[in-house]
């Protein structure tokens, strides 16, 4: 992604959760669920890139890297599910998840607005940065999944930092620190699959 596009993406990644928190009544769970949807979209489009590379270049999937990346994401997710009730006192993960799924804004279910926003944006990025320049002819599938492994390790470290910070400072500061970590990560970690 070009630097201008990266700045717009970062701005959207920061502004939408902050608007949600301050104006739509989102809590920290809602923000985490939003980022989880974003992560699912990212993994889905990485899979599409992998499939296209495998078909075009006649290579195998890097099963170890793929499994390790998913294990990192799964571990981070499990840690959040287990520890969020301690971070947000008196909360229940499953109740919050149900609230997130059923939440309506101006009578419209939130997911009807969020899913297209996330997946259409992901598809446009996939199309413009991968399909149109025919990167599937040159990108190395090993680098694509190494980047995902780095992402999953960074997410796991970020979750541990988020948990640590949340036990020290109040919730709005925790949310700000979480968004700061996400911003710094996206600024300094290259886009997946950019190395050939």
Backbone torsions as a table, in degrees:
resi	resn	phi	psi	omega
1	UNK	NA	139.9	-179.8
2	UNK	-70.7	160.3	-176.4
3	UNK	-57.0	-38.0	179.2
4	UNK	-65.0	-44.3	178.7
5	UNK	-64.0	-36.9	178.6
6	UNK	-65.6	-38.9	178.4
7	UNK	-65.3	-41.2	178.4
8	UNK	-63.9	-43.2	179.5
9	UNK	-63.2	-44.1	177.8
10	UNK	-62.1	-42.3	178.9
11	UNK	-60.4	-45.1	179.3
12	UNK	-64.7	-40.8	179.8
13	UNK	-63.4	-29.8	179.1
14	UNK	-87.6	-43.3	-172.7
15	UNK	-71.1	-42.9	-176.5
16	UNK	-59.7	-48.2	176.7
17	UNK	-64.0	-36.6	179.1
18	UNK	-67.4	-40.7	175.2
19	UNK	-62.1	-43.7	178.7
20	UNK	-59.7	-42.0	-178.0
21	UNK	-69.6	-47.4	-172.8
22	UNK	-86.5	-24.8	-174.7
23	UNK	-117.9	-27.1	-176.6
24	UNK	-105.8	2.5	178.0
25	UNK	77.8	18.9	176.2
26	UNK	-65.6	146.6	170.6
27	UNK	-109.0	-173.7	-176.9
28	UNK	-62.9	-32.4	176.5
29	UNK	-61.8	-45.9	-178.2
30	UNK	-61.1	-39.7	178.8
31	UNK	-65.0	-42.4	178.1
32	UNK	-65.3	-38.9	177.6
33	UNK	-65.3	-37.5	176.7
34	UNK	-60.6	-47.3	179.2
35	UNK	-67.6	-30.4	175.5
36	UNK	-64.9	-41.7	175.9
37	UNK	-61.6	-41.4	178.1
38	UNK	-61.6	-41.3	179.0
39	UNK	-65.8	-42.3	177.8
40	UNK	-60.4	-42.4	177.8
41	UNK	-62.7	-43.5	179.3
42	UNK	-60.5	-44.9	179.5
43	UNK	-65.8	-38.5	179.1
44	UNK	-61.6	-45.7	-178.8
45	UNK	-73.6	-27.1	172.1
46	UNK	-66.2	-40.4	176.1
47	UNK	-61.9	-43.3	178.7
48	UNK	-61.5	-41.1	176.8
49	UNK	-61.4	-45.1	-179.6
50	UNK	-60.0	-45.9	-178.9
51	UNK	-60.5	-42.3	-179.9
52	UNK	-65.9	-41.7	178.6
53	UNK	-63.9	-45.4	-179.4
54	UNK	-60.1	-44.8	-179.0
55	UNK	-67.3	-41.0	-175.5
56	UNK	-78.4	-44.5	-174.6
57	UNK	-91.6	-6.2	-179.6
58	UNK	57.1	46.7	177.0
59	UNK	-112.3	168.9	178.5
60	UNK	-94.3	156.1	173.0
61	UNK	-66.9	138.4	175.1
62	UNK	-79.4	84.7	-170.1
63	UNK	-58.2	-41.5	-178.4
64	UNK	-64.4	-47.4	179.3
65	UNK	-63.5	-43.3	179.6
66	UNK	-60.9	-47.8	179.4
67	UNK	-64.4	-40.5	-179.8
68	UNK	-65.1	-40.9	178.4
69	UNK	-62.6	-46.7	179.7
70	UNK	-63.9	-36.0	177.8
71	UNK	-63.4	-40.2	177.0
72	UNK	-63.1	-45.2	177.9
73	UNK	-63.2	-41.8	-179.2
74	UNK	-64.6	-42.8	179.4
75	UNK	-61.7	-45.1	178.5
76	UNK	-61.1	-42.1	-179.6
77	UNK	-64.9	-43.9	179.9
78	UNK	-63.5	-41.7	177.8
79	UNK	-59.5	-42.5	179.4
80	UNK	-65.4	-43.4	180.0
81	UNK	-61.1	-41.7	-177.4
82	UNK	-71.3	-43.0	-170.6
83	UNK	-95.5	-13.5	-179.0
84	UNK	-58.3	-38.8	177.5
85	UNK	-61.7	-23.9	176.5
86	UNK	-81.6	-31.0	179.6
87	UNK	-75.5	-48.1	176.8
88	UNK	-105.1	95.6	-173.3
89	UNK	-55.8	135.4	175.9
90	UNK	75.5	8.6	-179.9
91	UNK	-90.7	161.5	178.5
92	UNK	-130.3	120.6	-175.1
93	UNK	-55.7	-48.5	-175.4
94	UNK	-68.2	-35.2	176.4
95	UNK	-67.5	-41.6	178.6
96	UNK	-65.8	-38.7	178.9
97	UNK	-64.7	-42.6	176.9
98	UNK	-62.4	-41.5	177.5
99	UNK	-62.9	-40.6	179.3
100	UNK	-61.8	-44.6	-178.7
101	UNK	-67.3	-33.4	-175.1
102	UNK	-98.5	-3.9	-177.1
103	UNK	-62.2	136.0	178.3
104	UNK	-120.6	140.6	175.4
105	UNK	-118.3	118.0	-176.5
106	UNK	55.5	38.0	177.8
107	UNK	81.1	-2.6	-179.2
108	UNK	-105.5	128.3	177.1
109	UNK	-56.5	134.1	-175.9
110	UNK	-56.0	-39.5	-176.9
111	UNK	-64.5	-28.7	177.9
112	UNK	-65.2	-29.3	177.5
113	UNK	-85.9	-42.2	-173.4
114	UNK	-74.3	-43.9	-175.8
115	UNK	-59.3	-49.6	177.4
116	UNK	-62.5	-39.0	179.7
117	UNK	-58.0	-46.0	-177.6
118	UNK	-74.5	-48.6	-173.7
119	UNK	-77.6	-33.7	176.2
120	UNK	-67.7	-41.3	175.5
121	UNK	-60.7	-43.4	177.8
122	UNK	-63.1	-41.1	179.4
123	UNK	-66.0	-42.0	179.2
124	UNK	-62.0	-42.0	177.0
125	UNK	-61.8	-45.5	178.7
126	UNK	-58.9	-44.7	-177.8
127	UNK	-67.3	-47.5	-174.4
128	UNK	-74.6	-38.0	-174.4
129	UNK	-97.4	-11.8	-176.2
130	UNK	-124.3	-52.9	-175.3
131	UNK	-73.8	-51.1	-176.3
132	UNK	-61.9	-44.2	177.5
133	UNK	-79.9	4.3	179.3
134	UNK	54.9	46.1	-179.4
135	UNK	-68.5	-17.9	178.3
136	UNK	-65.8	-15.6	177.4
137	UNK	-82.1	-22.1	-175.2
138	UNK	-122.4	-25.7	-176.9
139	UNK	-64.2	144.0	179.2
140	UNK	-94.4	123.0	-177.4
141	UNK	-63.6	-29.5	177.6
142	UNK	-63.9	-43.2	178.7
143	UNK	-66.0	-36.8	178.7
144	UNK	-58.3	-46.6	-178.1
145	UNK	-83.4	-22.8	170.8
146	UNK	-64.6	-40.6	176.3
147	UNK	-61.3	-40.7	177.9
148	UNK	-65.4	-36.6	177.1
149	UNK	-65.1	-42.5	176.2
150	UNK	-61.4	-43.4	178.3
151	UNK	-59.4	-44.1	-177.4
152	UNK	-68.2	-37.2	176.5
153	UNK	-66.6	-41.5	178.3
154	UNK	-64.1	-39.4	177.8
155	UNK	-63.5	-43.3	179.6
156	UNK	-61.5	-44.1	176.7
157	UNK	-63.9	-42.1	178.0
158	UNK	-61.6	-40.4	177.8
159	UNK	-63.1	-43.5	179.1
160	UNK	-63.8	-41.1	176.7
161	UNK	-64.7	-43.8	178.2
162	UNK	-58.3	-44.1	179.6
163	UNK	-64.1	-42.4	179.3
164	UNK	-64.2	-45.8	-179.6
165	UNK	-63.7	-39.0	-175.7
166	UNK	-65.9	-24.1	177.9
167	UNK	-81.8	-11.9	-176.5
168	UNK	-103.7	-40.1	-175.2
169	UNK	-117.6	167.9	-177.8
170	UNK	-74.0	169.3	-170.5
171	UNK	-60.8	-48.2	179.1
172	UNK	-58.4	-38.7	177.2
173	UNK	-66.4	-34.5	177.4
174	UNK	-63.8	-44.0	179.2
175	UNK	-63.5	-43.5	177.9
176	UNK	-61.9	-41.3	179.8
177	UNK	-67.2	-36.4	177.9
178	UNK	-63.2	-45.6	179.3
179	UNK	-65.3	-36.0	177.0
180	UNK	-63.3	-44.0	178.6
181	UNK	-60.9	-42.8	180.0
182	UNK	-64.2	-42.4	179.7
183	UNK	-63.4	-48.6	179.4
184	UNK	-60.4	-41.7	178.9
185	UNK	-60.4	-47.7	-177.3
186	UNK	-68.7	-27.5	177.8
187	UNK	-73.0	-37.3	-170.3
188	UNK	-105.3	-9.8	177.0
189	UNK	-101.9	127.6	-177.0
190	UNK	-65.9	157.2	178.0
191	UNK	-62.7	139.5	-178.7
192	UNK	-56.8	135.0	175.3
193	UNK	78.5	11.0	-176.4
194	UNK	-79.4	-15.8	179.9
195	UNK	-95.1	136.0	178.8
196	UNK	-109.9	NA	NA
